[in-house]
Amino acid sequence: MATDGVYTPQGDPGLRWSLDELRARQLERLQDTVRRVYAAVPHYRRTFDEAGVHPDDIRDLSDIARLPFTDKHTLRENYPFGLFAVPREQVARIHASSGTTGKPTVVGYTAADIDMWTDLMARCLYAAGVRTGDVVHNSYGYGLFTGGLGYHYGAERLGCTVVPIAGGMTERQVQLIRDFQPRATLVTPSYFLSILDEMDRQGMDPRESSLRIGVFGAEPWTPAMREAVETRSSISAIDEYGLSEVIGPGVAGESAETKDGLNIWEDCFYPEIIDPVTHEVLPDGAEGELVFTSLTKQAFPVIRYRTKDLSRLLPGTAYPTMRRMAKVTGRTDDMMIIRGVNVFPTQIEEIILRQPGLAPYFQCVLTQPGNMVELTVVVETLVHEEPERANSISADISHQIKARIGTTAKVEIRDPGGIERSVGKARRIVDLRPKA
């Protein structure tokens, strides 16, 4: 994809394929991936055999539905290197996500995988409007997390000057933005709000900063959040999507020209939408759980990985041969069931961002004092409110949650700074229910 070491869309063959050629290449790559994992990964050989499917049975893209799913449990059961499809000596880099059960999910990359990933990240950044020569302020976390290095390598491949500040040190973040004059920032949307708050604290008008592009990912965020960010600053807020189990960031990226959903890079990843309960493959346009199969990865291919993200597949626009995914509306494992009603943090966020006088910081606190689960939404005001006014805001939000979502929630109003700040992904759900 790169010419003289610098990415250009003109040198990107995957963007030039016709739809027929794309589908043919997808099938070839799927067949090759299935053969390799069947031969090299004992887990896949066993689960394929149990499902009664052999690599030779994959004759059409629709045959992918015959293959078994993979999920986080699969990765943890094969910790650390059980799903690698190449000898460990050929693995150039290892990344891992934090483990909530004591074991992280581990992924590996050959040198060729890193090169391919770098090109995809450059493709994402170019689509977002970043250009060769831009100064790019990278606030994603470095280390085992895929975000920092993924974006860093992509920006360098695009020919940018990268400021690898990572997360934290918010006061210094603002100082370096003031000093280095970056045109683009790469950051989680929740942490960018903290950076905007720090700009205000330092007396710097965010709308007068050098930043014109914000590339946001790593957590779900709503159109209301985009509007709030763009109103407070002079940036165009662009959505990106990825997850470490599939490759990291770089699975799909939004175009600055259309801003109408995330373009899935189908030359490298095959998407499906399934019913999360029945596992039935759903047609394009239907909402369900997003599933990905990697088509070009060597060290760590994944077959039908269940992301838990809820989305829809839509026709291509900015990249006509490649489908888009609608903005993620929530996660099947982020879903809170409150008195029989499915509730997602993104629904709460939309209500809060419509309410004048509230800051975009909130948490959903789950408790269970008796047999019923109770939801308390904790939210901040922009300025201190007197008790009577705070009670009025609380009642209004409770009413909107009941009217729009269909469940009952208590609302607790806090003064500015009353909710913990995150330098990475925001902690939206605080589960205080008794552990089994």
Buried (B, 14 or more C-beta within 10 A) or exposed (E): BBEEEBBBEEBBEBBEBEEEBBBEBBBEBBBBBBBBBBEBBEBBBEBBEEEEBBBEEBEEBEBBEBBBBBBBEBBBEBBBBEBBBBEEEBBBBBBBBEBEEEBBBBBBBBEBBBBBBBBBBBBBBBBBBBBEEBBBBBBBBBEBBBBBBBBBBBBBBBBBBBBBBBBEEBEEBBBBBEEBEBBBBBBBBBBBBBBBBBBEEEEBEBBEBBBBBBBBBBBBBBBBBBEBBBEBBBBBBBBBBBBBBBBBBBBBBBBBEBBBBBBBBBBBBBBBBBEBEEBEBBEEEEBBBBBBBBBBBBBBBBBBBBBBBBBBBBEBBBBEBBBBBBBBBBBBEBBBEBEEBBBBBBBBBBBBBEEEEBBBBBBBBBBEEEEEBBBBBBBBBEEEBEEEEBEEBBEEBBEBBEEEBEBBBBBBBBBBEBBEBBBBBBEBBEEEEEEE
